[in-house]
Amino acid sequence: MMTMLQFALIALSITSTPANAGVGGAAADYLRPVLSAIGGAARINYAGVCPGHKKVRAPSIGVRPAPPGTSGMAAVREIFRNDPEVAMTRDESGMLTITIGSVSTSALQTRLPELSLSSAAQYTPMSAIVAISNALQANAAEHVESVTTVIDIVVSAPIEGRPHLLPVMQNITVDDALDSVARTFKGIVLYGACTQPDGKELFDINYIDGS
């Protein structure tokens, strides 16, 4: 049975000096200015902990602003250079993936036979995230579970020329679907996971605008 999803709000911690910060706070703020030079989109996958109450607690990481004069991947490496738990890769399309800790990829590799998106989900990244999360839970219900809550989403109407996803994606992994959201809307998709005492993997997915 599918449930409504919770997207954990990660507290902002903005600083101009090296500091431990939340995954979705200073880390994302420091990434935004340098993303345009490397395609404008990124994925952040992190290994969290399950503190109870169906919540994925994101780790604190050591980040700092990229020094003046740096750009591209050099700037990205500077942002995360103080944290040995951070690894980063770029695929053939230029998609940047930042991995924090030892992240389980079993849920991400879940294959969706068909992902159908409403017009709202095609044009609104958070609506697309909800659809992907629901599809993931429906196709891997025996071993994964989503964080649950009610969220407010400002829905974008279909407008000619506006970036949007395809109405139907067939035989696609959750990982590839999340990549599509990041690429299409030029933003940052965060995926966090932890293992609960019952052995089920709890996942939390969020989206941060890249601009």
C-alpha positions in Angstrom: 0.0 0.0 0.0 1.5 3.3 -1.0 1.7 6.1 1.6 2.1 9.8 1.4 5.8 10.8 1.5 7.9 12.9 3.8 10.7 14.9 2.5 12.8 15.8 5.5 13.6 19.5 5.8 17.3 19.7 6.3 18.3 22.8 8.4 20.3 25.5 6.7 23.7 26.2 8.0 25.3 28.9 5.9 28.9 30.0 6.7 31.8 31.4 4.9 34.4 29.3 6.7 35.0 25.5 6.7 32.3 23.9 8.9 30.1 20.9 9.4 26.8 21.5 7.7 23.7 19.7 6.7 23.6 17.9 3.3 20.8 20.1 2.0 22.0 23.4 3.6 25.4 24.9 3.0 26.5 22.0 0.8 23.7 22.9 -1.7 24.2 26.6 -1.4 27.9 26.3 -2.2 27.2 24.0 -5.2 24.7 26.3 -6.9 27.2 28.9 -8.1 29.5 26.3 -9.7 26.9 24.0 -11.3 26.3 26.0 -14.4 29.8 25.3 -15.6 29.3 21.5 -15.3 25.8 21.1 -16.8 23.7 22.7 -14.1 22.5 19.5 -12.3 23.6 17.2 -9.6 22.7 14.2 -7.5 23.6 13.9 -3.8 23.2 10.4 -2.4 23.9 10.0 1.3 24.0 7.3 3.9 21.8 8.4 6.8 20.8 6.8 10.1 17.3 5.7 11.2 16.7 7.4 14.6 13.1 6.1 14.7 9.8 7.7 13.9 10.3 6.9 10.2 13.0 9.5 9.6 16.3 9.4 7.8 18.8 11.6 9.6 21.3 13.1 7.2 24.9 13.3 8.1 26.8 16.5 8.9 29.6 17.1 6.4 32.6 19.3 6.2 32.1 22.0 3.4 33.5 25.4 2.5 32.8 27.8 -0.4 34.9 27.3 -3.5 37.9 29.7 -3.5 37.7 32.7 -5.9 39.0 31.8 -9.3 38.1 28.1 -9.2 35.3 26.7 -11.4 33.9 23.4 -12.7 35.0 20.2 -11.0 37.9 21.9 -9.3 35.5 24.1 -7.5 33.3 21.1 -6.5 36.3 19.3 -5.1 37.3 22.4 -3.1 33.8 22.6 -1.5 34.1 19.0 -0.2 37.8 18.7 0.3 37.5 18.7 4.2 35.4 15.6 4.3 36.9 12.2 3.5 33.5 10.5 3.4 32.6 12.4 0.2 33.2 10.9 -3.3 32.2 12.4 -6.6 31.8 11.1 -10.2 30.5 12.4 -13.5 28.9 10.1 -16.1 29.2 10.4 -19.9 26.4 13.0 -19.9 28.1 15.2 -17.4 25.8 14.4 -14.5 27.6 15.1 -11.2 26.9 12.5 -8.5 28.1 13.2 -5.0 28.1 10.2 -2.6 28.4 10.7 1.1 29.2 7.6 3.1 28.4 4.0 2.2 25.0 4.4 0.5 22.9 1.4 -0.2 21.9 1.4 -3.9 19.4 -1.5 -3.9 16.4 0.8 -4.0 17.9 3.0 -6.6 18.4 0.1 -8.9 14.8 -0.9 -8.6 13.4 -1.1 -12.2 10.1 0.5 -13.0 8.3 -1.2 -15.9 6.4 2.0 -16.6 6.4 5.4 -14.9 3.5 7.5 -15.8 3.6 11.2 -14.9 0.6 13.6 -14.7 1.0 17.0 -16.3 1.8 18.4 -12.9 4.6 15.9 -12.4 6.0 16.5 -15.9 6.5 20.2 -15.2 7.0 20.3 -11.4 10.2 18.6 -10.0 8.8 17.9 -6.5 5.6 16.4 -8.1 7.8 14.2 -10.2 9.8 13.1 -7.1 6.5 12.1 -5.4 5.6 10.0 -8.4 9.0 8.3 -8.6 8.9 7.6 -4.8 5.5 6.1 -5.0 6.5 3.9 -7.9 9.6 2.8 -6.0 7.6 1.7 -3.0 5.0 0.0 -5.2 7.7 -2.0 -7.0 9.9 -2.9 -4.1 7.4 -2.9 -1.2 8.9 -6.0 0.5 12.2 -4.4 1.3 12.0 -0.6 1.1 9.8 2.0 2.8 9.4 5.7 2.3 9.5 8.4 5.0 5.9 9.6 5.4 4.4 13.1 5.7 2.2 15.7 3.9 4.0 18.4 1.9 2.8 21.4 0.0 3.9 21.7 -3.6 3.6 24.7 -5.9 2.6 23.1 -9.2 3.8 24.5 -12.5 1.3 24.5 -15.3 2.2 23.1 -18.7 3.6 25.9 -20.8 5.1 25.6 -24.2 8.9 25.8 -24.1 9.1 25.2 -20.3 11.4 22.2 -19.3 9.4 19.1 -18.7 9.7 15.3 -18.4 8.1 12.8 -20.7 4.6 11.6 -19.8 5.7 8.0 -19.8 9.1 6.4 -19.0 9.3 2.7 -19.6 11.7 0.1 -18.2 13.7 2.7 -16.2 15.5 2.4 -12.9 14.7 4.7 -10.1 18.3 6.0 -10.3 17.8 7.0 -14.0 14.4 8.6 -13.2 16.0 10.8 -10.6 18.8 11.7 -13.0 16.1 12.8 -15.5 14.6 15.1 -12.9 17.9 16.7 -12.1 18.9 17.1 -15.7 15.5 18.4 -16.9 15.1 21.1 -14.2 18.8 21.9 -13.6 18.6 21.2 -9.9 19.9 19.0 -7.2 18.2 15.7 -6.3 19.0 14.3 -2.8 18.5 10.7 -2.0 19.1 9.4 1.6 18.8 5.9 2.9 19.2 4.0 6.1 18.4 0.5 7.4 15.8 0.1 10.1 15.9 -2.5 12.9 13.4 -4.7 10.9 15.9 -4.8 8.0 13.8 -2.6 5.7 15.5 0.2 3.9 14.0 3.6 4.6 14.5 6.2 1.9 14.0 10.0 1.7 14.1 12.0 -1.6 14.1 15.7 -2.0 14.8 18.3 -4.7 16.6 21.7 -4.4 16.4 24.2 -7.2 19.8 24.8 -8.8 19.4 28.4 -9.5 
